Amino acid sequence: MGEASKSSSFHPALAVTNIKSFIPITLEMEKVHYSSWAELFKIHATAYDVIQHILPPSEKDAAATPTIDKASWARLDAIVLQWIYGTISTDLLYTILEPGTTAKQAWDRLQDIFYDNKNSRAVDLETQFSTIKMQDFPNGSAYCQHIDAGRSNGECRSSGLE
């Protein structure tokens, strides 16, 4: 095998040395940025061709997806799992950390944590938002940033208040 065939088998995910430079958000329970964190993570996983480790392809897409050997899959899955662990808080890490976990299982646990918490979080946010007054902020942008910091869907950005 020549050098050209060796370089073509190098997977792009192996080149990522600092996940925090691509996903600058640390996912925490106290500061709910799950939607933003998940979107950045999915973009990164897509760019580095490992999205199937957290979001399995549809049957149609699975047929078109090239297969890789079991050892390579396990190595890439471990890398994606390291990315997940490296971008969440210590409390969340201890909550989802289990021996033998795959990247998909960790991804699903995080999603369950934040979506199961959605209803109680909504009540809490409603209480917080009812006490916020726009006159307490220097401009509409600061007001929206404060509100968006408490929400994960960025509705304020799409409302035209910025």
Backbone as JSON Lines, residues from 0, in Angstrom:
{"i":0,"aa":"M","n":[0.83,-1.18,0.0],"ca":[0.0,0.0,0.0],"c":[0.87,1.24,0.0]}
{"i":1,"aa":"G","n":[0.6,2.16,-0.9],"ca":[1.39,3.38,-0.99],"c":[0.92,4.43,-0.01]}
{"i":2,"aa":"E","n":[1.65,5.53,0.04],"ca":[1.34,6.62,0.95],"c":[-0.03,7.25,0.64]}
{"i":3,"aa":"A","n":[-0.38,7.28,-0.65],"ca":[-1.66,7.87,-1.04],"c":[-2.83,7.1,-0.44]}
{"i":4,"aa":"S","n":[-2.77,5.76,-0.42],"ca":[-3.88,5.02,0.15],"c":[-3.94,5.17,1.65]}
{"i":5,"aa":"K","n":[-2.8,5.35,2.3],"ca":[-2.8,5.55,3.75],"c":[-3.46,6.88,4.09]}
{"i":6,"aa":"S","n":[-3.15,7.93,3.33],"ca":[-3.72,9.24,3.65],"c":[-5.21,9.28,3.37]}
{"i":7,"aa":"S","n":[-5.69,8.5,2.39],"ca":[-7.12,8.52,2.09],"c":[-7.92,7.81,3.18]}
{"i":8,"aa":"S","n":[-7.28,6.99,4.0],"ca":[-8.0,6.3,5.07],"c":[-7.99,7.1,6.37]}
{"i":9,"aa":"F","n":[-7.33,8.24,6.39],"ca":[-7.3,9.09,7.58],"c":[-8.64,9.77,7.74]}
{"i":10,"aa":"H","n":[-9.29,9.54,8.85],"ca":[-10.61,10.12,9.08],"c":[-10.47,11.54,9.62]}
{"i":11,"aa":"P","n":[-11.28,12.49,9.12],"ca":[-11.15,13.89,9.56],"c":[-11.35,14.09,11.06]}
{"i":12,"aa":"A","n":[-12.15,13.27,11.71],"ca":[-12.39,13.42,13.15],"c":[-11.11,13.22,13.96]}
{"i":13,"aa":"L","n":[-10.16,12.5,13.4],"ca":[-8.91,12.25,14.11],"c":[-8.06,13.51,14.21]}
{"i":14,"aa":"A","n":[-8.36,14.51,13.4],"ca":[-7.57,15.74,13.37],"c":[-8.01,16.76,14.43]}
{"i":15,"aa":"V","n":[-9.14,16.55,15.06],"ca":[-9.65,17.51,16.05],"c":[-8.88,17.34,17.35]}
{"i":16,"aa":"T","n":[-8.18,18.39,17.75],"ca":[-7.39,18.31,18.98],"c":[-7.99,19.11,20.12]}
{"i":17,"aa":"N","n":[-8.84,20.1,19.79],"ca":[-9.44,20.92,20.83],"c":[-10.9,21.19,20.49]}
{"i":18,"aa":"I","n":[-11.79,20.38,21.0],"ca":[-13.21,20.5,20.71],"c":[-13.78,21.84,21.15]}
{"i":19,"aa":"K","n":[-13.22,22.43,22.21],"ca":[-13.72,23.7,22.72],"c":[-13.54,24.85,21.72]}
{"i":20,"aa":"S","n":[-12.61,24.72,20.8],"ca":[-12.46,25.78,19.8],"c":[-13.58,25.72,18.77]}
{"i":21,"aa":"F","n":[-14.26,24.59,18.65],"ca":[-15.37,24.45,17.71],"c":[-16.72,24.6,18.42]}
{"i":22,"aa":"I","n":[-16.79,24.17,19.67],"ca":[-18.02,24.25,20.45],"c":[-17.69,25.0,21.74]}
{"i":23,"aa":"P","n":[-17.77,26.33,21.71],"ca":[-17.33,27.14,22.86],"c":[-18.3,27.13,24.04]}
{"i":24,"aa":"I","n":[-19.46,26.52,23.88],"ca":[-20.46,26.47,24.95],"c":[-20.23,25.24,25.81]}
{"i":25,"aa":"T","n":[-20.21,25.43,27.13],"ca":[-20.21,24.3,28.05],"c":[-21.64,24.09,28.48]}
{"i":26,"aa":"L","n":[-22.18,22.93,28.17],"ca":[-23.57,22.62,28.52],"c":[-23.68,22.4,30.02]}
{"i":27,"aa":"E","n":[-24.59,23.16,30.65],"ca":[-24.8,23.08,32.09],"c":[-26.29,23.03,32.38]}
{"i":28,"aa":"M","n":[-26.64,22.44,33.5],"ca":[-28.05,22.41,33.91],"c":[-28.55,23.8,34.29]}
{"i":29,"aa":"E","n":[-27.7,24.57,34.96],"ca":[-28.12,25.89,35.45],"c":[-28.33,26.89,34.33]}
{"i":30,"aa":"K","n":[-27.51,26.83,33.31],"ca":[-27.64,27.74,32.17],"c":[-28.07,26.89,30.99]}
{"i":31,"aa":"V","n":[-29.34,26.88,30.75],"ca":[-29.88,25.98,29.74],"c":[-29.63,26.54,28.34]}
{"i":32,"aa":"H","n":[-28.63,25.97,27.71],"ca":[-28.3,26.32,26.32],"c":[-28.31,25.05,25.48]}
{"i":33,"aa":"Y","n":[-29.16,24.1,25.86],"ca":[-29.13,22.8,25.19],"c":[-29.31,22.91,23.68]}
{"i":34,"aa":"S","n":[-30.3,23.66,23.23],"ca":[-30.56,23.76,21.79],"c":[-29.36,24.33,21.04]}
{"i":35,"aa":"S","n":[-28.76,25.37,21.59],"ca":[-27.58,25.97,20.95],"c":[-26.41,24.99,20.95]}
{"i":36,"aa":"W","n":[-26.17,24.35,22.11],"ca":[-25.09,23.38,22.22],"c":[-25.3,22.22,21.25]}
{"i":37,"aa":"A","n":[-26.51,21.68,21.22],"ca":[-26.81,20.54,20.35],"c":[-26.64,20.92,18.88]}
{"i":38,"aa":"E","n":[-27.07,22.12,18.51],"ca":[-26.93,22.55,17.11],"c":[-25.46,22.68,16.72]}
{"i":39,"aa":"L","n":[-24.65,23.31,17.58],"ca":[-23.21,23.42,17.31],"c":[-22.57,22.03,17.22]}
{"i":40,"aa":"F","n":[-22.99,21.14,18.11],"ca":[-22.42,19.79,18.11],"c":[-22.79,19.05,16.83]}
{"i":41,"aa":"K","n":[-24.04,19.16,16.39],"ca":[-24.47,18.48,15.16],"c":[-23.74,19.04,13.94]}
{"i":42,"aa":"I","n":[-23.54,20.34,13.91],"ca":[-22.79,20.95,12.8],"c":[-21.37,20.4,12.78]}
{"i":43,"aa":"H","n":[-20.74,20.36,13.94],"ca":[-19.37,19.85,14.05],"c":[-19.31,18.37,13.64]}
{"i":44,"aa":"A","n":[-20.23,17.58,14.14],"ca":[-20.25,16.15,13.82],"c":[-20.49,15.92,12.33]}
{"i":45,"aa":"T","n":[-21.31,16.74,11.72],"ca":[-21.55,16.63,10.28],"c":[-20.28,17.01,9.51]}
{"i":46,"aa":"A","n":[-19.66,18.11,9.91],"ca":[-18.45,18.57,9.21],"c":[-17.33,17.54,9.29]}
{"i":47,"aa":"Y","n":[-17.26,16.8,10.38],"ca":[-16.19,15.81,10.56],"c":[-16.67,14.39,10.3]}
{"i":48,"aa":"D","n":[-17.82,14.26,9.64],"ca":[-18.31,12.99,9.13],"c":[-18.52,11.92,10.21]}
{"i":49,"aa":"V","n":[-19.07,12.35,11.36],"ca":[-19.38,11.4,12.43],"c":[-20.8,11.6,12.98]}
{"i":50,"aa":"I","n":[-21.64,12.3,12.24],"ca":[-23.0,12.59,12.7],"c":[-23.78,11.3,12.97]}
{"i":51,"aa":"Q","n":[-23.48,10.24,12.23],"ca":[-24.19,8.97,12.4],"c":[-23.92,8.34,13.77]}
{"i":52,"aa":"H","n":[-22.94,8.84,14.5],"ca":[-22.66,8.32,15.85],"c":[-23.64,8.88,16.88]}
{"i":53,"aa":"I","n":[-24.3,9.99,16.56],"ca":[-25.29,10.54,17.49],"c":[-26.7,10.55,16.9]}
{"i":54,"aa":"L","n":[-26.8,10.63,15.59],"ca":[-28.09,10.62,14.9],"c":[-28.03,9.57,13.79]}
{"i":55,"aa":"P","n":[-28.55,8.39,14.04],"ca":[-28.49,7.34,13.02],"c":[-29.17,7.77,11.73]}
{"i":56,"aa":"P","n":[-28.62,7.4,10.59],"ca":[-29.23,7.79,9.31],"c":[-30.55,7.06,9.09]}
{"i":57,"aa":"S","n":[-31.38,7.65,8.23],"ca":[-32.62,6.98,7.84],"c":[-32.26,5.72,7.07]}
{"i":58,"aa":"E","n":[-33.23,4.85,6.86],"ca":[-32.96,3.61,6.11],"c":[-32.42,3.93,4.72]}
{"i":59,"aa":"K","n":[-32.99,4.94,4.08],"ca":[-32.56,5.33,2.73],"c":[-31.11,5.82,2.76]}
{"i":60,"aa":"D","n":[-30.78,6.68,3.73],"ca":[-29.42,7.2,3.85],"c":[-28.44,6.14,4.3]}
{"i":61,"aa":"A","n":[-28.9,5.2,5.12],"ca":[-28.03,4.13,5.63],"c":[-27.51,3.27,4.48]}
{"i":62,"aa":"A","n":[-28.35,3.05,3.48],"ca":[-27.93,2.24,2.34],"c":[-26.81,2.92,1.55]}
{"i":63,"aa":"A","n":[-26.81,4.25,1.55],"ca":[-25.79,5.0,0.81],"c":[-24.54,5.28,1.64]}
{"i":64,"aa":"T","n":[-24.61,5.02,2.96],"ca":[-23.49,5.3,3.85],"c":[-22.44,4.22,3.73]}
{"i":65,"aa":"P","n":[-21.18,4.61,3.48],"ca":[-20.13,3.59,3.39],"c":[-19.93,2.91,4.75]}
{"i":66,"aa":"T","n":[-19.67,1.62,4.7],"ca":[-19.46,0.89,5.94],"c":[-17.98,0.93,6.31]}
{"i":67,"aa":"I","n":[-17.72,0.9,7.62],"ca":[-16.34,0.85,8.09],"c":[-16.21,-0.33,9.04]}
{"i":68,"aa":"D","n":[-14.99,-0.76,9.25],"ca":[-14.79,-1.9,10.13],"c":[-15.15,-1.55,11.57]}
{"i":69,"aa":"K","n":[-15.42,-2.6,12.34],"ca":[-15.88,-2.44,13.72],"c":[-14.89,-1.66,14.59]}
{"i":70,"aa":"A","n":[-13.61,-1.91,14.43],"ca":[-12.59,-1.22,15.24],"c":[-12.57,0.28,14.93]}
{"i":71,"aa":"S","n":[-12.69,0.64,13.65],"ca":[-12.7,2.06,13.28],"c":[-13.96,2.74,13.82]}
{"i":72,"aa":"W","n":[-15.1,2.04,13.72],"ca":[-16.35,2.6,14.25],"c":[-16.2,2.86,15.75]}
{"i":73,"aa":"A","n":[-15.66,1.88,16.48],"ca":[-15.5,2.01,17.93],"c":[-14.57,3.17,18.27]}
{"i":74,"aa":"R","n":[-13.5,3.32,17.5],"ca":[-12.56,4.42,17.76],"c":[-13.22,5.77,17.51]}
{"i":75,"aa":"L","n":[-13.94,5.9,16.4],"ca":[-14.63,7.15,16.1],"c":[-15.72,7.44,17.12]}
{"i":76,"aa":"D","n":[-16.41,6.39,17.57],"ca":[-17.45,6.57,18.58],"c":[-16.84,7.08,19.88]}
{"i":77,"aa":"A","n":[-15.68,6.56,20.23],"ca":[-15.0,7.03,21.44],"c":[-14.57,8.49,21.31]}
{"i":78,"aa":"I","n":[-14.18,8.89,20.12],"ca":[-13.8,10.29,19.88],"c":[-15.01,11.2,20.05]}
{"i":79,"aa":"V","n":[-16.14,10.82,19.46],"ca":[-17.37,11.62,19.59],"c":[-17.8,11.66,21.05]}
{"i":80,"aa":"L","n":[-17.67,10.55,21.75],"ca":[-18.0,10.52,23.18],"c":[-17.09,11.47,23.97]}
{"i":81,"aa":"Q","n":[-15.82,11.52,23.62],"ca":[-14.89,12.47,24.26],"c":[-15.33,13.91,23.97]}
{"i":82,"aa":"W","n":[-15.78,14.17,22.76],"ca":[-16.26,15.52,22.42],"c":[-17.46,15.88,23.3]}
{"i":83,"aa":"I","n":[-18.39,14.95,23.46],"ca":[-19.56,15.21,24.3],"c":[-19.09,15.5,25.73]}
{"i":84,"aa":"Y","n":[-18.28,14.6,26.28],"ca":[-17.8,14.76,27.65],"c":[-17.0,16.05,27.83]}
{"i":85,"aa":"G","n":[-16.28,16.46,26.8],"ca":[-15.45,17.65,26.89],"c":[-16.2,18.96,26.77]}
{"i":86,"aa":"T","n":[-17.5,18.89,26.44],"ca":[-18.28,20.11,26.25],"c":[-19.46,20.21,27.21]}
{"i":87,"aa":"I","n":[-19.47,19.37,28.25],"ca":[-20.53,19.45,29.25],"c":[-19.93,19.69,30.63]}
{"i":88,"aa":"S","n":[-20.74,20.17,31.54],"ca":[-20.28,20.46,32.9],"c":[-19.93,19.17,33.63]}
{"i":89,"aa":"T","n":[-19.17,19.3,34.69],"ca":[-18.79,18.15,35.51],"c":[-20.03,17.47,36.09]}
{"i":90,"aa":"D","n":[-21.01,18.26,36.54],"ca":[-22.25,17.68,37.08],"c":[-22.98,16.83,36.04]}
{"i":91,"aa":"L","n":[-23.09,17.34,34.83],"ca":[-23.74,16.56,33.77],"c":[-22.91,15.33,33.43]}
{"i":92,"aa":"L","n":[-21.59,15.49,33.42],"ca":[-20.71,14.36,33.13],"c":[-20.96,13.23,34.12]}
{"i":93,"aa":"Y","n":[-21.0,13.56,35.41],"ca":[-21.24,12.54,36.43],"c":[-22.64,11.94,36.3]}
{"i":94,"aa":"T","n":[-23.57,12.7,35.8],"ca":[-24.94,12.22,35.63],"c":[-25.05,11.19,34.51]}
{"i":95,"aa":"I","n":[-24.33,11.4,33.41],"ca":[-24.49,10.51,32.25],"c":[-23.38,9.48,32.11]}
{"i":96,"aa":"L","n":[-22.3,9.62,32.85],"ca":[-21.14,8.74,32.71],"c":[-21.45,7.32,33.21]}
{"i":97,"aa":"E","n":[-21.32,6.37,32.32],"ca":[-21.49,4.96,32.65],"c":[-20.51,4.15,31.82]}
{"i":98,"aa":"P","n":[-19.96,3.08,32.4],"ca":[-19.03,2.25,31.64],"c":[-19.69,1.68,30.37]}
{"i":99,"aa":"G","n":[-18.94,1.65,29.3],"ca":[-19.43,1.06,28.06],"c":[-20.42,1.89,27.28]}
{"i":100,"aa":"T","n":[-20.58,3.16,27.64],"ca":[-21.53,4.04,26.96],"c":[-21.06,4.37,25.55]}
{"i":101,"aa":"T","n":[-21.99,4.4,24.62],"ca":[-21.68,4.85,23.27],"c":[-22.0,6.34,23.17]}
{"i":102,"aa":"A","n":[-21.53,6.97,22.11],"ca":[-21.82,8.38,21.89],"c":[-23.33,8.6,21.76]}
{"i":103,"aa":"K","n":[-24.01,7.71,21.07],"ca":[-25.47,7.82,20.89],"c":[-26.19,7.73,22.23]}
{"i":104,"aa":"Q","n":[-25.76,6.82,23.1],"ca":[-26.4,6.69,24.42],"c":[-26.18,7.96,25.25]}
{"i":105,"aa":"A","n":[-24.97,8.52,25.22],"ca":[-24.69,9.76,25.96],"c":[-25.54,10.91,25.39]}
{"i":106,"aa":"W","n":[-25.6,10.99,24.06],"ca":[-26.4,12.02,23.39],"c":[-27.87,11.91,23.82]}
{"i":107,"aa":"D","n":[-28.4,10.7,23.81],"ca":[-29.8,10.48,24.18],"c":[-30.04,10.81,25.65]}
{"i":108,"aa":"R","n":[-29.1,10.48,26.53],"ca":[-29.26,10.8,27.95],"c":[-29.35,12.31,28.16]}
{"i":109,"aa":"L","n":[-28.47,13.04,27.47],"ca":[-28.51,14.51,27.6],"c":[-29.83,15.06,27.08]}
{"i":110,"aa":"Q","n":[-30.26,14.55,25.94],"ca":[-31.53,15.01,25.38],"c":[-32.67,14.72,26.36]}
{"i":111,"aa":"D","n":[-32.67,13.55,26.95],"ca":[-33.71,13.2,27.92],"c":[-33.68,14.13,29.13]}
{"i":112,"aa":"I","n":[-32.49,14.43,29.61],"ca":[-32.36,15.33,30.77],"c":[-32.99,16.67,30.48]}
{"i":113,"aa":"F","n":[-32.68,17.24,29.31],"ca":[-33.16,18.58,29.02],"c":[-34.61,18.59,28.54]}
{"i":114,"aa":"Y","n":[-35.07,17.57,27.86],"ca":[-36.47,17.55,27.44],"c":[-37.39,17.11,28.56]}
{"i":115,"aa":"D","n":[-36.94,16.22,29.44],"ca":[-37.76,15.83,30.59],"c":[-37.92,17.0,31.55]}
{"i":116,"aa":"N","n":[-36.94,17.88,31.56],"ca":[-36.94,19.03,32.45],"c":[-37.68,20.22,31.84]}
{"i":117,"aa":"K","n":[-38.19,20.06,30.63],"ca":[-38.76,21.16,29.86],"c":[-39.97,21.81,30.54]}
{"i":118,"aa":"N","n":[-40.89,21.01,31.04],"ca":[-42.11,21.58,31.65],"c":[-41.8,22.36,32.91]}
{"i":119,"aa":"S","n":[-40.99,21.79,33.8],"ca":[-40.67,22.51,35.04],"c":[-39.84,23.75,34.73]}
{"i":120,"aa":"R","n":[-38.97,23.66,33.73],"ca":[-38.16,24.8,33.32],"c":[-39.05,25.91,32.75]}
{"i":121,"aa":"A","n":[-40.09,25.54,32.01],"ca":[-41.0,26.52,31.43],"c":[-41.71,27.32,32.51]}
{"i":122,"aa":"V","n":[-42.16,26.66,33.56],"ca":[-42.83,27.35,34.68],"c":[-41.85,28.3,35.35]}
{"i":123,"aa":"D","n":[-40.63,27.84,35.58],"ca":[-39.61,28.67,36.2],"c":[-39.3,29.9,35.34]}
{"i":124,"aa":"L","n":[-39.15,29.69,34.04],"ca":[-38.86,30.81,33.14],"c":[-40.02,31.81,33.07]}
{"i":125,"aa":"E","n":[-41.22,31.29,33.08],"ca":[-42.38,32.19,33.05],"c":[-42.37,33.11,34.27]}
{"i":126,"aa":"T","n":[-42.03,32.56,35.42],"ca":[-41.94,33.35,36.64],"c":[-40.84,34.4,36.51]}
{"i":127,"aa":"Q","n":[-39.69,33.98,36.01],"ca":[-38.57,34.91,35.84],"c":[-38.92,36.02,34.85]}
{"i":128,"aa":"F","n":[-39.52,35.67,33.71],"ca":[-39.82,36.64,32.67],"c":[-40.87,37.65,33.1]}
{"i":129,"aa":"S","n":[-41.76,37.24,33.99],"ca":[-42.81,38.16,34.43],"c":[-42.25,39.3,35.28]}
{"i":130,"aa":"T","n":[-41.03,39.14,35.81],"ca":[-40.42,40.2,36.63],"c":[-39.4,41.03,35.87]}
{"i":131,"aa":"I","n":[-39.1,40.68,34.64],"ca":[-38.11,41.41,33.85],"c":[-38.78,42.62,33.2]}
{"i":132,"aa":"K","n":[-38.13,43.78,33.34],"ca":[-38.65,45.0,32.74],"c":[-37.62,45.54,31.76]}
{"i":133,"aa":"M","n":[-38.09,45.92,30.59],"ca":[-37.19,46.39,29.54],"c":[-36.43,47.63,29.98]}
{"i":134,"aa":"Q","n":[-37.03,48.49,30.81],"ca":[-36.35,49.71,31.25],"c":[-35.12,49.42,32.12]}
{"i":135,"aa":"D","n":[-34.96,48.17,32.57],"ca":[-33.79,47.8,33.36],"c":[-32.56,47.53,32.48]}
{"i":136,"aa":"F","n":[-32.72,47.66,31.16],"ca":[-31.63,47.36,30.23],"c":[-31.34,48.58,29.36]}
{"i":137,"aa":"P","n":[-30.06,48.74,28.96],"ca":[-29.69,49.93,28.19],"c":[-30.3,49.97,26.79]}
{"i":138,"aa":"N","n":[-30.61,48.8,26.22],"ca":[-31.19,48.77,24.87],"c":[-31.9,47.44,24.64]}
{"i":139,"aa":"G","n":[-32.57,47.34,23.51],"ca":[-33.32,46.13,23.17],"c":[-32.43,44.92,23.01]}
{"i":140,"aa":"S","n":[-31.23,45.12,22.52],"ca":[-30.3,44.0,22.33],"c":[-29.89,43.39,23.67]}
{"i":141,"aa":"A","n":[-29.61,44.22,24.66],"ca":[-29.24,43.73,26.0],"c":[-30.42,42.99,26.62]}
{"i":142,"aa":"Y","n":[-31.62,43.5,26.42],"ca":[-32.83,42.85,26.92],"c":[-32.98,41.46,26.3]}
{"i":143,"aa":"C","n":[-32.83,41.39,24.97],"ca":[-32.94,40.11,24.27],"c":[-31.86,39.13,24.7]}
{"i":144,"aa":"Q","n":[-30.64,39.62,24.88],"ca":[-29.55,38.74,25.32],"c":[-29.86,38.15,26.69]}
{"i":145,"aa":"H","n":[-30.42,38.97,27.58],"ca":[-30.77,38.48,28.91],"c":[-31.87,37.41,28.82]}
{"i":146,"aa":"I","n":[-32.86,37.67,28.01],"ca":[-33.96,36.71,27.84],"c":[-33.44,35.45,27.15]}
{"i":147,"aa":"D","n":[-32.66,35.59,26.1],"ca":[-32.13,34.42,25.38],"c":[-31.2,33.59,26.23]}
{"i":148,"aa":"A","n":[-30.55,34.21,27.22],"ca":[-29.68,33.46,28.12],"c":[-30.5,32.48,28.95]}
{"i":149,"aa":"G","n":[-31.75,32.77,29.17],"ca":[-32.61,31.89,29.95],"c":[-33.41,30.93,29.11]}
{"i":150,"aa":"R","n":[-33.37,31.12,27.79],"ca":[-34.11,30.23,26.9],"c":[-33.14,29.59,25.94]}
{"i":151,"aa":"S","n":[-33.54,28.49,25.39],"ca":[-32.64,27.81,24.47],"c":[-33.13,27.86,23.04]}
{"i":152,"aa":"N","n":[-34.24,28.54,22.76],"ca":[-34.75,28.53,21.4],"c":[-34.54,29.84,20.65]}
{"i":153,"aa":"G","n":[-34.04,30.88,21.3],"ca":[-33.72,32.12,20.62],"c":[-34.91,32.85,20.03]}
{"i":154,"aa":"E","n":[-36.1,32.72,20.62],"ca":[-37.28,33.38,20.07],"c":[-37.15,34.88,20.02]}
{"i":155,"aa":"C","n":[-36.42,35.44,20.96],"ca":[-36.27,36.89,20.99],"c":[-35.56,37.36,19.71]}
{"i":156,"aa":"R","n":[-34.57,36.6,19.26],"ca":[-33.84,36.98,18.05],"c":[-34.77,37.05,16.85]}
{"i":157,"aa":"S","n":[-35.72,36.12,16.8],"ca":[-36.6,36.09,15.64],"c":[-37.8,37.04,15.78]}
{"i":158,"aa":"S","n":[-37.93,37.71,16.92],"ca":[-39.08,38.59,17.14],"c":[-38.88,39.98,16.57]}
{"i":159,"aa":"G","n":[-37.65,40.32,16.18],"ca":[-37.39,41.64,15.66],"c":[-37.06,42.67,16.74]}
{"i":160,"aa":"L","n":[-36.91,42.25,17.99],"ca":[-36.6,43.19,19.06],"c":[-35.15,43.63,19.07]}
{"i":161,"aa":"E","n":[-34.28,42.92,18.38],"ca":[-32.86,43.29,18.4],"c":[-32.6,44.45,17.5]}
